[in-house]
Amino acid sequence: MTLILITGMPGVGKTTIVRNLGIELQKRAIAFDGFYTEELRSATGERTGFDIITFDGKKAPLSRVSETMKNAPARNRVGKYTVCVPEFESVALAALSSRTAHLLILDEIGKMELKSRSFEDRMLQIADSVERGDLCFVATIPLKATLNIVDRLKRIRNAQLFHVTQTNRDQIHRDILEATVRMIGNKA
């Protein structure tokens, strides 16, 4: 197995699981690359956008509420958000192109991230590497969205899919950690 996919409804805890997975792997001195997303909220608690954060601490905007980005191209919009494509690419592509490890962890492959053609191209390269067995990959994916790259990843032989729910998220974190350690152990 070289692929673990994590799915579930928005807000169920997928990002927390991925962030904690990264922390645990770092404690174990297991090398990996990638990034996770983080919500931004106003003082009143309203969501105003998302950032991406690499596991080595680099940070970039992923999206902001569209009304704050009046001059951004309409093609970069997803719902009420505008994707900050150049800023996202500057950090995300570097994190996904690093060859310091044979493990990539990514939160998430979604509509916002796929506004970047370069990101989509990199995802296709990653899928090829995973299919060949050259790379181990852990990624969160949307539960309901139909995205070509996600469909392709789901078809990879021996991919393991974890569906996170409110009731299983504490236990499933341990299951995902164990599956990830087994996956990279099998590649060593």
DOLOKOL-831962 format. One line per 5 residues: for each residue z, x, y of N, C-alpha, C. Coordinates in steps of 0.1 Angstrom, whole numbers, plus 5000, padded with zeros to 4 digits. Atoms other than C-alpha are relative to their C-alpha. Layout:
Z:X:Y:Z:X:Y:Z:X:Y ~ ...
This chain:
5000:5008:4988:5000:5000:5000:5000:5009:5012 ~ 5001:4992:4987:4991:5013:5035:5001:4991:5012 ~ 5000:5010:4989:4995:4981:5056:5011:4990:4998 ~ 4989:5011:4999:5024:4959:5066:4996:4992:5013 ~ 5003:5009:4989:5016:4929:5088:5012:4991:5002
4989:5009:4997:5044:4909:5105:4996:4989:5009 ~ 5004:5012:4992:5038:4874:5118:5012:4991:5002 ~ 4990:5010:4997:5058:4845:5131:4998:4993:5014 ~ 5002:5007:4987:5061:4821:5160:5005:5009:5012 ~ 4995:4992:4989:5065:4835:5195:5015:4998:5002
4985:5001:4997:5101:4843:5203:5009:5001:4988 ~ 4992:5000:5012:5112:4845:5167:5007:5013:4997 ~ 4993:4987:5002:5121:4882:5169:4991:5011:4994 ~ 5009:4989:5005:5090:4902:5158:5001:5013:5007 ~ 4999:4988:4991:5093:4926:5187:5013:5007:4997
4987:4994:5003:5130:4932:5180:5000:5007:4987 ~ 5001:4994:5013:5122:4939:5144:4993:5013:5001 ~ 5008:4988:4999:5095:4964:5153:5008:5011:5008 ~ 4992:4990:4992:5117:4981:5180:5011:5006:4992 ~ 4989:4995:5009:5146:4984:5155:4995:5008:4989
5007:4992:5010:5122:4997:5129:4998:5014:5005 ~ 5003:4986:4994:5112:5025:5152:5013:5008:5002 ~ 4988:4993:4998:5148:5033:5160:5005:5005:4987 ~ 4996:4996:5014:5157:5034:5123:4992:5012:4995 ~ 5008:4989:5004:5128:5056:5115:5002:5013:5007
4997:4988:4993:5136:5080:5143:5013:5006:4995 ~ 4987:4995:5005:5172:5083:5130:4998:5007:4987 ~ 5003:4994:5013:5157:5092:5096:4990:5012:5002 ~ 5010:4989:4997:5134:5118:5113:4987:4998:4994 ~ 5013:5004:5005:5103:5100:5101:4990:5000:5012
5010:4999:4989:5073:5108:5123:4991:4988:5000 ~ 5010:5011:4999:5052:5079:5136:4996:4999:5015 ~ 5005:5003:4987:5033:5068:5167:4999:4985:5002 ~ 5003:5014:4997:5027:5035:5184:5008:4995:5012 ~ 4993:5006:4989:5042:5011:5209:5004:4985:4997
4996:5014:5001:5059:4977:5213:4999:4994:5014 ~ 5001:5007:4988:5058:4951:5240:5014:4995:5005 ~ 4988:5004:4995:5086:4940:5263:4998:4989:5011 ~ 5001:5010:4989:5090:4908:5284:5006:5004:5013 ~ 4995:4998:4987:5095:4910:5321:5005:4986:5005
4995:5013:4995:5116:4882:5337:5005:5002:5014 ~ 4995:5000:4986:5124:4873:5373:5015:4998:5000 ~ 4985:5002:4998:5160:4870:5386:5004:4986:4995 ~ 4997:5014:5005:5157:4832:5377:4997:4998:4986 ~ 5003:5001:5015:5147:4840:5341:4986:4996:4997
5013:5003:5003:5111:4831:5344:4992:5012:4996 ~ 5008:4989:5005:5087:4853:5324:4989:5003:5010 ~ 5010:4996:4990:5065:4873:5348:4990:5009:4995 ~ 5010:4992:5005:5046:4895:5325:5006:5008:4988 ~ 4996:4992:5011:5048:4921:5297:4996:5015:5003
5003:4986:5000:5049:4959:5295:4999:5005:4986 ~ 5000:4993:5013:5041:4982:5266:5009:5012:5002 ~ 4992:4988:5000:5065:5010:5257:4998:5007:4987 ~ 5002:4992:5012:5057:5038:5234:5014:5004:4994 ~ 4988:4996:5007:5083:5050:5209:5005:5013:5005
4995:4988:4994:5085:5082:5228:5003:4998:5015 ~ 4995:5003:4987:5093:5064:5261:4990:4998:5011 ~ 5010:5003:4990:5060:5060:5280:4999:4985:5002 ~ 5000:5014:4997:5056:5027:5297:4988:4997:5009 ~ 5011:5005:4991:5027:5007:5313:5000:4985:5000
5002:5014:4999:5020:4972:5324:4990:4995:4990 ~ 5010:5006:5009:5003:4950:5298:4994:4988:5008 ~ 5005:5012:4993:5001:4918:5319:5010:4996:5010 ~ 4991:5006:4990:5015:4900:5349:4995:4986:5003 ~ 5004:5014:4996:5015:4864:5361:4988:5001:5009
5013:4999:4993:4979:4859:5374:5002:4998:5015 ~ 4998:5002:4986:4991:4846:5408:5004:5012:5008 ~ 4996:4988:4993:5004:4880:5416:4989:5011:5000 ~ 5011:4990:5002:4971:4897:5408:4987:4993:5004 ~ 5011:5008:4995:4946:4878:5430:4986:5006:4999
5013:4993:5000:4918:4904:5429:4996:5004:4986 ~ 5004:4996:5014:4918:4909:5391:4989:4991:4995 ~ 5011:5008:5005:4887:4898:5372:5005:4989:4991 ~ 4997:5011:5008:4889:4864:5356:4999:5002:4985 ~ 5001:4997:5015:4878:4878:5322:5012:5007:4994
4988:4994:5005:4911:4896:5320:5012:4990:4999 ~ 4989:5010:5000:4931:4864:5320:5003:4994:4986 ~ 4995:5007:5012:4951:4849:5291:5011:4991:5004 ~ 4990:5010:4995:4968:4817:5300:5003:5003:5014 ~ 4995:4997:4986:4989:4823:5331:5001:5014:5004
4999:4985:4998:4987:4861:5327:4986:5006:5003 ~ 5012:4991:4999:4962:4887:5338:5004:5013:4994 ~ 4998:4988:5007:4959:4917:5316:4997:5012:5009 ~ 5001:4988:4992:4963:4951:5333:4992:5010:4992 ~ 5008:4992:5010:4935:4967:5313:5001:5015:5002
5000:4985:4999:4933:5002:5328:5014:5006:4998 ~ 4986:4995:5002:4971:5006:5329:5004:5000:4985 ~ 4997:5002:5015:4974:4993:5293:4993:5011:4992 ~ 5008:4991:5008:4946:5015:5280:5006:5015:5002 ~ 4995:4986:4997:4961:5047:5297:5011:5004:4991
4989:4996:5009:4992:5045:5275:4998:4996:4986 ~ 5002:5005:5014:4982:5024:5245:4991:5008:4992 ~ 5010:4993:5008:4951:5043:5235:5005:5014:4997 ~ 4995:4987:5003:4969:5076:5238:5011:4999:4988 ~ 4990:5002:5010:4998:5063:5216:4993:4997:4986
5007:5003:5012:4973:5051:5190:4990:5010:4995 ~ 5009:4989:5004:4952:5082:5190:5007:5013:4996 ~ 4993:4988:5004:4979:5107:5184:4999:5002:4985 ~ 5000:4997:5014:4978:5125:5152:5012:5008:4996 ~ 4988:4993:5004:5014:5136:5150:5006:4994:4987
4994:5007:5012:5020:5112:5121:4989:4993:4993 ~ 5009:5008:5008:5003:5093:5093:5005:4986:5000 ~ 4994:5013:4999:5022:5062:5104:4998:4995:5014 ~ 5001:5006:4987:5013:5039:5133:5008:4987:4999 ~ 4993:5013:4999:5035:5010:5144:4996:4994:5013
5006:5007:4988:5021:4984:5168:5005:4986:5002 ~ 4996:5013:4996:5035:4954:5185:4993:4996:5013 ~ 5006:5007:5010:5011:4936:5188:4985:5000:5001 ~ 5014:5001:4999:4975:4929:5181:4998:4985:5003 ~ 5002:5014:4995:4969:4898:5202:4989:4999:5010
5010:5003:4990:4947:4882:5228:5000:5008:5012 ~ 4999:4991:4988:4961:4902:5257:4995:5014:4997 ~ 5004:4987:5003:4956:4935:5240:4985:5001:4997 ~ 5015:5000:5003:4921:4926:5228:4991:4997:5012 ~ 5008:5001:4988:4910:4921:5264:4994:5014:5003
5005:4986:4999:4905:4959:5262:4990:5003:4989 ~ 5010:4997:5010:4873:4967:5244:5003:5013:4993 ~ 4996:4987:5006:4885:5003:5239:5011:4998:4989 ~ 4990:5003:5009:4916:4989:5222:4995:4994:4987 ~ 5007:5006:5012:4895:4967:5199:4993:5010:4992
5008:4989:5007:4873:4997:5190:5010:5009:4992 ~ 4990:4992:5007:4905:5017:5182:5006:4992:4988 ~ 4994:5008:5011:4918:4988:5160:4990:5001:4988 ~ 5010:5000:5011:4885:4989:5140:5001:5014:4993 ~ 4999:4987:5006:4889:5027:5135:5013:5001:4992
4987:5001:5008:4925:5021:5124:4998:4993:4987 ~ 5003:5008:5013:4914:4994:5099:4992:5009:4990 ~ 5007:4991:5009:4889:5019:5085:5009:5010:4993 ~ 4991:4989:5005:4915:5046:5081:5010:4994:4990 ~ 4990:5007:5009:4940:5021:5065:4992:4997:4987
5007:5003:5013:4913:5009:5040:4997:5012:4992 ~ 5003:4988:5008:4905:5045:5030:5013:5006:4995 ~ 4987:4994:5004:4942:5052:5026:5005:5012:5007 ~ 4997:4989:4992:4943:5078:5053:5012:4998:5009 ~ 4990:5003:4990:4968:5060:5075:5009:4988:4995
4991:5011:5002:4999:5038:5071:5001:4993:5013 ~ 5001:5007:4988:5000:5010:5096:5010:4988:4998 ~ 4991:5012:4999:5027:4984:5106:4996:4993:5013 ~ 5004:5007:4987:5016:4957:5131:5005:4986:5000 ~ 4997:5014:4999:5027:4924:5144:4987:4993:5004
5012:5008:4998:5000:4897:5145:5004:4986:5003 ~ 4996:5014:4997:4999:4862:5159:4999:4991:4988 ~ 5000:5009:5012:5007:4834:5135:4988:4991:4999 ~ 5010:5010:5000:4980:4810:5146:4986:5004:5006 ~ 5013:4996:4994:4953:4828:5166:4990:5005:4990
5011:4995:5009:4920:4835:5149:4994:5012:5008 ~ 5005:4988:4993:4911:4871:5159:4993:5008:4989 ~ 5008:4993:5010:4884:4891:5140:5007:5012:4994 ~ 4993:4988:5005:4904:4923:5137:5012:4996:4992 ~ 4988:5005:5008:4935:4904:5124:4995:4995:4987
5006:5005:5012:4913:4886:5099:4996:5012:4991 ~ 5004:4988:5007:4899:4920:5088:5012:5007:4993 ~ 4988:4994:5005:4934:4935:5084:5006:4992:4989 ~ 4994:5009:5010:4946:4905:5064:4992:5002:4986 ~ 5008:4999:5012:4917:4911:5039:5002:5014:4993
4999:4986:5006:4927:4948:5032:5008:4998:4988 ~ 4993:5000:5013:4937:4952:4996:5014:5005:5001 ~ 4986:4996:5001:4974:4954:4990:5008:5000:5013 ~ 4993:5002:4987:4983:4945:5026:5012:4991:4997 ~ 4988:5008:5002:5019:4931:5027:5002:4993:5013
4998:5008:4989:5025:4902:5050:5014:4994:5000 ~ 4986:5005:4998:5060:4893:5063:4999:4989:5011 ~ 4999:5011:4990:5065:4859:5080:5014:4998:5004 ~ 4987:5001:4994:5095:4860:5103:5003:4986:5005 ~ 4995:5013:4995:5115:4828:5109:5014:5002:5006
4987:5000:4994:5147:4820:5127:5010:5003:4989 ~ 4990:4999:5011:5165:4818:5093:4999:5013:4992 ~ 5001:4987:5008:5151:4850:5077:5000:5013:5008 ~ 5003:4988:4992:5148:4874:5106:5010:5011:4998 ~ 4991:4989:5002:5180:4894:5099:4998:5007:4987
5002:4994:5013:5173:4899:5062:4986:5006:5000 ~ 5014:4995:5001:5135:4904:5067:4999:5013:5007 ~ 5000:4987:4993:5142:4933:5091:5003:5011:4989 ~ 4997:4990:5011:5158:4952:5061:4989:5001:4991 ~ 5012:5000:5009:5129:4942:5039:4989:5008:5005
5011:4993:4993:5104:4955:5064:5003:5015:5000 ~ 4996:4985:5000:5123:4988:5068:4998:5006:4986 ~ 5001:4994:5014:5125:4993:5030:4985:5001:4996 ~ 5014:5000:5003:5088:4984:5026:4993:5012:5007 ~ 5006:4989:4992:5078:5009:5054:5004:5013:4994
4996:4987:5006:5099:5037:5039:4993:5002:4986 ~ 5008:4999:5013:5083:5030:5004:4986:5003:5003 ~ 5015:4998:4997:5048:5029:5020:4998:5014:5003 ~ 5002:4986:4996:5052:5063:5037:5004:5010:4989 ~ 4996:4992:5011:5070:5077:5007:4989:5002:4990
5011:5000:5010:5041:5068:4985:4988:5009:5005 ~ 5011:4992:4994:5017:5087:5009:5004:5015:5001 ~ 4995:4987:4998:5039:5118:5010:4995:5009:4989
